[in-house]
Amino acid sequence: MSAKARAAKPHPFAVLPQYLSKQLSKYRDASGAYDHLTKEQRPTFHDIRALGILMYYKAGYPVEYIMALAGHAKSATTGTIWKDMKK
C-alpha cells in the first residue's frame, strides 16, 4: 500500500473507497466465470449489492429495514435501485 493510501485512512483497518469494487473485479476476472462477457457486461460490486437489496424487497422485508442494511437515508435512494433493476 502506498504512503498516500495509508495517509488517507482514518485508522489502520479502514477500507478505502473503491477497495471492495477493485478486489471483486480482480477475483471475478481471475475466476474465469465471466470470460464469456465483455468487462463492461460483467457484474460489479454495485450490481451485486443492488441485487441483494432487490431480493430483500421481493421477499417482503420492510423498506425501513432494507434502507438500514443499505445505509440509505432516503427511501427514494432505495427505490431507485428497484427501478433500475426493472430495466
Backbone as CSV, one residue per row, in Angstrom:
resi,resn,N_x,N_y,N_z,CA_x,CA_y,CA_z,C_x,C_y,C_z
1,MET,0.851,-1.173,0.000,0.000,0.000,0.000,0.896,1.234,0.000
2,SER,0.505,2.198,-0.796,1.314,3.410,-0.905,1.175,4.276,0.341
3,ALA,2.136,5.141,0.538,2.095,6.066,1.673,0.888,6.991,1.554
4,LYS,0.541,7.361,0.330,-0.621,8.235,0.102,-1.907,7.527,0.537
5,ALA,-2.034,6.240,0.183,-3.225,5.471,0.571,-3.294,5.297,2.085
6,ARG,-2.145,5.010,2.709,-2.126,4.877,4.177,-2.526,6.186,4.845
7,ALA,-2.064,7.290,4.309,-2.372,8.598,4.899,-3.857,8.943,4.755
8,ALA,-4.517,8.388,3.746,-5.937,8.670,3.517,-6.841,7.923,4.490
9,LYS,-6.311,6.920,5.170,-7.114,6.106,6.082,-7.273,6.794,7.434
10,PRO,-8.497,6.833,7.963,-8.696,7.425,9.289,-8.139,6.532,10.404
11,HIS,-8.007,5.225,10.131,-7.395,4.291,11.067,-6.842,3.118,10.254
12,PRO,-5.935,2.325,10.812,-5.251,1.276,10.038,-6.156,0.228,9.385
13,PHE,-7.344,0.019,9.935,-8.214,-1.034,9.408,-9.343,-0.496,8.532
14,ALA,-9.325,0.776,8.233,-10.373,1.369,7.398,-10.277,0.843,5.966
15,VAL,-11.433,0.648,5.353,-11.495,0.226,3.953,-11.661,1.487,3.115
16,LEU,-10.731,1.697,2.213,-10.791,2.881,1.364,-11.870,2.732,0.294
17,PRO,-12.416,3.871,-0.163,-13.413,3.801,-1.237,-12.857,3.044,-2.440
18,GLN,-13.693,2.317,-3.075,-13.380,1.523,-4.266,-12.583,0.246,-3.983
19,TYR,-12.142,0.019,-2.764,-11.362,-1.188,-2.463,-12.167,-2.458,-2.756
20,LEU,-13.393,-2.508,-2.249,-14.210,-3.698,-2.453,-14.491,-3.924,-3.936
21,SER,-14.788,-2.842,-4.653,-15.063,-2.959,-6.086,-13.849,-3.481,-6.838
22,LYS,-12.682,-2.947,-6.520,-11.458,-3.377,-7.207,-11.129,-4.835,-6.895
23,GLN,-11.280,-5.227,-5.644,-10.973,-6.604,-5.266,-11.972,-7.585,-5.879
24,LEU,-13.263,-7.218,-5.881,-14.252,-8.089,-6.509,-13.925,-8.272,-7.988
25,SER,-13.630,-7.184,-8.678,-13.303,-7.260,-10.106,-12.072,-8.132,-10.342
26,LYS,-11.085,-7.970,-9.504,-9.850,-8.746,-9.629,-10.121,-10.249,-9.532
27,TYR,-10.844,-10.655,-8.496,-11.099,-12.076,-8.285,-12.182,-12.614,-9.219
28,ARG,-13.143,-11.787,-9.567,-14.157,-12.195,-10.545,-13.483,-12.547,-11.867
29,ASP,-12.575,-11.677,-12.318,-11.880,-11.909,-13.586,-10.919,-13.098,-13.493
30,ALA,-10.256,-13.247,-12.347,-9.323,-14.362,-12.169,-10.048,-15.709,-12.156
31,SER,-11.312,-15.717,-11.727,-12.063,-16.973,-11.658,-12.427,-17.512,-13.034
32,GLY,-12.516,-16.620,-14.005,-12.893,-17.039,-15.353,-14.375,-17.288,-15.523
33,ALA,-15.164,-17.093,-14.487,-16.598,-17.379,-14.540,-17.350,-16.489,-15.528
34,TYR,-16.800,-15.335,-15.827,-17.492,-14.402,-16.714,-16.686,-14.106,-17.974
35,ASP,-15.810,-15.007,-18.341,-14.986,-14.794,-19.532,-15.812,-14.659,-20.806
36,HIS,-17.029,-15.194,-20.803,-17.891,-15.105,-21.983,-18.502,-13.713,-22.147
37,LEU,-18.336,-12.855,-21.139,-18.856,-11.485,-21.191,-17.715,-10.490,-21.345
38,THR,-18.020,-9.347,-21.949,-17.015,-8.289,-22.002,-16.875,-7.716,-20.595
39,LYS,-15.792,-7.012,-20.329,-15.584,-6.442,-18.981,-16.715,-5.497,-18.605
40,GLU,-17.278,-4.808,-19.591,-18.377,-3.868,-19.322,-19.664,-4.597,-18.926
41,GLN,-19.822,-5.838,-19.352,-21.031,-6.609,-19.069,-20.936,-7.410,-17.770
42,ARG,-19.766,-7.560,-17.217,-19.586,-8.378,-16.007,-20.161,-7.665,-14.782
43,PRO,-20.721,-8.434,-13.840,-21.308,-7.806,-12.657,-20.257,-7.104,-11.796
44,THR,-20.653,-5.968,-11.277,-19.782,-5.184,-10.400,-20.237,-5.366,-8.955
45,PHE,-19.450,-4.853,-8.041,-19.829,-4.879,-6.632,-21.188,-4.195,-6.463
46,HIS,-21.383,-3.060,-7.134,-22.636,-2.321,-7.024,-23.806,-3.146,-7.570
47,ASP,-23.591,-3.857,-8.668,-24.647,-4.705,-9.231,-25.079,-5.775,-8.236
48,ILE,-24.121,-6.416,-7.604,-24.430,-7.482,-6.654,-25.120,-6.904,-5.414
49,ARG,-24.666,-5.748,-4.963,-25.286,-5.076,-3.812,-26.737,-4.725,-4.140
50,ALA,-26.963,-4.172,-5.337,-28.318,-3.798,-5.757,-29.211,-5.032,-5.868
51,LEU,-28.669,-6.135,-6.348,-29.439,-7.371,-6.438,-29.859,-7.842,-5.045
52,GLY,-28.955,-7.746,-4.083,-29.287,-8.122,-2.710,-30.414,-7.270,-2.150
53,ILE,-30.354,-5.977,-2.409,-31.410,-5.067,-1.949,-32.737,-5.450,-2.593
54,LEU,-32.728,-5.732,-3.883,-33.945,-6.124,-4.591,-34.508,-7.433,-4.034
55,MET,-33.637,-8.367,-3.712,-34.094,-9.649,-3.168,-34.768,-9.470,-1.811
56,TYR,-34.235,-8.595,-0.972,-34.894,-8.302,0.308,-36.266,-7.697,0.060
57,TYR,-36.357,-6.796,-0.913,-37.631,-6.143,-1.244,-38.649,-7.192,-1.709
58,LYS,-38.240,-8.061,-2.638,-39.151,-9.076,-3.173,-39.551,-10.101,-2.115
59,ALA,-38.716,-10.280,-1.118,-39.024,-11.217,-0.024,-39.990,-10.606,0.990
60,GLY,-40.312,-9.329,0.813,-41.301,-8.694,1.674,-40.764,-8.002,2.907
61,TYR,-39.465,-7.782,2.968,-38.904,-7.070,4.121,-39.358,-5.612,4.093
62,PRO,-39.529,-4.992,5.263,-39.936,-3.590,5.315,-38.871,-2.689,4.678
63,VAL,-39.331,-1.649,4.013,-38.426,-0.718,3.346,-37.435,-0.124,4.345
64,GLU,-37.895,0.157,5.556,-37.010,0.735,6.574,-35.843,-0.205,6.896
65,TYR,-36.124,-1.495,6.934,-35.089,-2.496,7.212,-34.074,-2.530,6.067
66,ILE,-34.588,-2.537,4.844,-33.719,-2.570,3.670,-32.863,-1.306,3.605
67,MET,-33.471,-0.175,3.906,-32.725,1.091,3.911,-31.590,1.047,4.923
68,ALA,-31.858,0.496,6.087,-30.829,0.412,7.126,-29.678,-0.484,6.670
69,LEU,-29.999,-1.626,6.058,-28.948,-2.511,5.554,-28.102,-1.824,4.487
70,ALA,-28.773,-1.075,3.619,-28.089,-0.427,2.505,-27.382,0.866,2.916
71,GLY,-27.731,1.386,4.080,-27.145,2.650,4.512,-27.759,3.846,3.802
72,HIS,-29.007,3.697,3.365,-29.701,4.790,2.674,-30.502,5.618,3.671
73,ALA,-30.382,6.923,3.589,-31.129,7.808,4.471,-32.524,8.096,3.925
74,LYS,-32.684,7.978,2.603,-33.962,8.298,1.965,-34.504,7.083,1.215
75,SER,-35.812,6.882,1.319,-36.417,5.753,0.609,-36.312,5.932,-0.903
76,ALA,-36.212,7.168,-1.366,-36.076,7.411,-2.803,-34.790,6.799,-3.348
77,THR,-33.740,6.807,-2.557,-32.468,6.209,-2.982,-32.639,4.708,-3.155
78,THR,-33.276,4.068,-2.201,-33.514,2.631,-2.278,-34.459,2.314,-3.432
79,GLY,-35.487,3.142,-3.625,-36.443,2.944,-4.708,-35.808,3.037,-6.083
80,THR,-34.774,3.846,-6.211,-34.077,3.983,-7.488,-33.478,2.649,-7.911
81,ILE,-33.000,1.880,-6.961,-32.421,0.570,-7.269,-33.482,-0.333,-7.873
82,TRP,-34.691,-0.318,-7.308,-35.751,-1.183,-7.827,-36.122,-0.776,-9.246
83,LYS,-36.168,0.517,-9.503,-36.486,0.992,-10.853,-35.389,0.576,-11.833
84,ASP,-34.130,0.724,-11.422,-33.001,0.361,-12.294,-32.979,-1.138,-12.591
85,MET,-33.358,-1.956,-11.618,-33.320,-3.406,-11.802,-34.414,-3.887,-12.745
86,LYS,-35.465,-3.111,-12.906,-36.549,-3.492,-13.812,-36.175,-3.302,-15.277
87,LYS,-35.102,-2.571,-15.525,-34.683,-2.293,-16.908,-34.109,-3.511,-17.567
